[in-house]
């Protein structure tokens, strides 16, 4: 396949077409509503944990790293060394997102070094930017090469330095959401790393929204939309590479953000209902009620005695007593898994995993094939 040359940014074409501007207004409106409702939850760590873990799960599913919600929430409070490889991939994504978010809060910009640190955290290696030729993207079903990214290290670095400047250019008057779509395409087309490009690119999306004050915390997960429309996602990217069809791709990304914001709003509203219900149940029945205790039960759907004890700053014996009483009242239920007893906040679990959750389509799959002496196959 003949690939389109990757243009330096900013693009010298008008992308603010009437249909793009209309979609931009809708997406900005949904983000504004989301940003407002976030402020209604006193402990924002509850939202960050719930939604970041879901984003980690969904983003990894794009790469065919599939895990159950039970395993996802168990792994959040388990020792890393005890996790399955799949659960480790999910936790690596969460850690990489935290890494990027903390760097952005500390420095106020997104640098190439920051992007490399995010990818390094995600993949647990320091291979860095590609230095060897031979990386191609293949259709896993047909074996066809669908895209060959830049092969020269110098070209990759030049394009990434240009992308870094574009990401942090506050003087650009193009709507940030349109710029986010351009940045996503540019990063995925440069494909700067041997592995982890897809997930790193999706983390950059969320960080860019925060950089431009469209969100305050990373509580949106567009990966789910991309899973459910995976075929269209790849087709839209290829349409830019082959036909310069920027409008179709930007509209897809704007729809992804708008729908993801609506989903996050719905999730937050469900969490608020759960918080109110649990608060009333505990406050009316137990002398040990406190707002911190309620929040500890909402940080993750799963908890265990050691974790609960640490969260509240109480002894293991006291934590065990509280959890037993909460279980007797039906607020949590215990589940023994090997040597560990977990306590499940079933109301929160059900709120985060609605019955209508759609199974992702794993038929459409693009994989990266890198030089054998670095990685034989990677996950995108």
Order of alpha helices (4+ residues) and beta strands (2+ residues): alpha-alpha-alpha-alpha-alpha-beta-beta-alpha-alpha-alpha-alpha-alpha-alpha-alpha-beta-alpha-alpha-beta-beta-alpha-beta
